[in-house]
């Protein structure tokens, strides 16, 4: 089963990506969390959140990915990525907002200013 998955990954991903990125994609968990895309000199270029980190990260690197121009340019610049697993999607949303405000990645166009992310308060 794992060998079929690895073969599928090798066929799906462009040969232009370093092998260590492919290995990291294989190791990414199917858990909620955030991912940090790094460019040249380990500079953070994008921060995103995911319900399933493995699927979300793989979606950027597949040959068949239908990416808009901005994301296609971002993928060309990716040299490495990191991820942080969270307990749930709400925690990932808050962590993503904090990382975007801290690092101000060039491909994140929302949440870079001093505004807070939206929230809803329910009282009973």
N, C-alpha and C positions, 0 to 999 in steps of 0.2 A: 504494500500500500504506500509506504513512504517513498520507495523507489519510483513509483508511478508519479507521485507528487513532484519529486525532484525533476524527473524527466519533463513533466508538464511545465515546470518553471523554466527549465533550460530552453524549451521551445518557445515559450511565450515572451520571454524577455529579450530585449535587444542585445546583441553581442557587444555593443559599445560600453556596457556597464561593467565595472570591475567585479571580479568574482566575489570579493568580500561583501559587496552589496547584496548579491544573490544569496550568499550564505546567511547574512543578517535577516533577509526577508524570510528565509526558511525557519529561522529561530523566533521570529516575532510571534507573540501569543495572540490567541483569539479572545482578547479581553478588552474592556474599555480603557481608554487612556489618551495621552497626547503624544504627538510625534514632532520631532524637531529636525528639520531639514538643514543640512550644513553645506555651504559652498566652499570656495577657495579659502584657505587659511582658517578653516573651522568656523567661519562666520555664519551665524544663524540667518537663514534667508526666508524661512517659513515655519510657522507653528500651526499645527492643526489638531483637531480632536477626532476620536473615532469610537464607535460602539464596538468595533472589531478591528483591532490594530493590524492584524495580519492581512485581512482583506483590503483595508483602506490603503496600506502601504503598497501592496501588490498592484493596486489599481493605477498607481502613477507610472509603473515601470513596464506594463504590458504593451506589446506592440499594437494591440488592437484598441488601446485606450483612446477615447475621443476627448481630448483635452482642448480647452480654449487656448488662444494664443499666449495669454499670460502664464497659464500653468505649463504649457509646452516649453516656454522659455525657462521657467523655473526648473523643470526636470532636467534640462540641458546643463544647468549650473550645479545640480546636486552632486556632491562628492562623497557624502556620508549622511547618515541619519541616526538619531537616537530616539528612544521612546521611554515613556514613564507610564506604568500601569496604574490605574486608579480603581477604586472600589465600584464606581458607577459612572454614568454619563454626566450627572450633575457635577460631581467632583472634577471630571475632565473639563467641563465647561469653565468652571472657576479657575482651574489651573492654566488652561489655555489663555484666558484673559490676562492672568498675571504674567505669563511668559511673554505675551505679545507686548504688554506695556513695558516690561523690563528690557527686552532685546530690540524692539521696534524693527522686526524683519521687513525687508523691502517688498516682499510679495504678499504680506498681510496688509490689506487696505482698511479693514475694519478693526476697531479696538486699539488703534495705536495712540489715540489721544488720551486725555485724562478722564474721559467719561467712563462710567461703570457699565458693566454688562446688565441687560435687563433682568429683572426678577419679579416674582409674583409672591405676595404675602397673603396667606389665607388665615383668617381668624375664625374661631368657633365660639 
